[in-house]
Amino acid sequence: MGTAILGRPHAERIRLDLNEIRKELTETLEGMSSDDLNWVPNPDAEMRSVKNIVQEIGAMEAVTLHMAAYQKDLDWNGVMESLNKDSAAELLAVLSDIRSTTLAYLENATEEQLETPVALNAEWQGYFNAPVVEPEELLRWIVRHEYYHLGQIVTYQWQRGKNPSALSQ
């Protein structure tokens, strides 16, 4: 197996990315009203609300971590239900619990564990175009996925005439 780029272990680099993106997401969501959470740019286009996007962020992290750690599916709908909260503070609390589990996994994972490919089910193979993938790649997927959706949420705020940077100050 190879060594981590720049000499830093994968877990350390992933943890830094996870912390950075969650800080940005938290700053963007803090203080959002129920109206902000439930707004969609075009309801007729079946677009999702900020709340729905945040639910997906949390569910994807929980399900992906479960795949990385146990190579088993986790019930998507059950995780989504646990994220069915009415306020930004409640959503952030559940996201924090999920993130704590992810960080605990990273804390205990060896470099070899993160680099040793795990088998994927058929659905996951479609996401990664491979029958196996390293847990490190699955964890980087969590970061990319959250960052992508943070961009959506920020765009939603701008569409409403709100500067997300100013909201977190």
Salt bridges, closest charged atoms under 4 A:
GLU27 OE2 - LYS23 NZ 2.74
ASP35 OD2 - ARG160 NH2 2.81
ASP36 OD1 - ARG160 NH1 2.74
ASP36 OD1 - LYS162 NZ 2.56
GLU56 OE1 - ARG48 NH1 2.03
GLU56 OE2 - HIS145 NE2 2.76
GLU56 OE2 - HIS149 NE2 3.03
GLU61 OE1 - ARG22 NH2 3.22
GLU61 OE1 - ARG99 NH2 2.78
ASP86 OD1 - LYS51 NZ 3.78
GLU111 OE2 - HIS10 ND1 2.36
GLU115 OE2 - HIS10 ND1 3.54
GLU136 OE2 - ARG140 NE 2.31
GLU137 OE1 - ARG140 NH2 2.20
GLU137 OE2 - ARG144 NH2 3.23
GLU146 OE1 - ARG22 NH2 2.85
GLU146 OE1 - ARG99 NH2 2.65
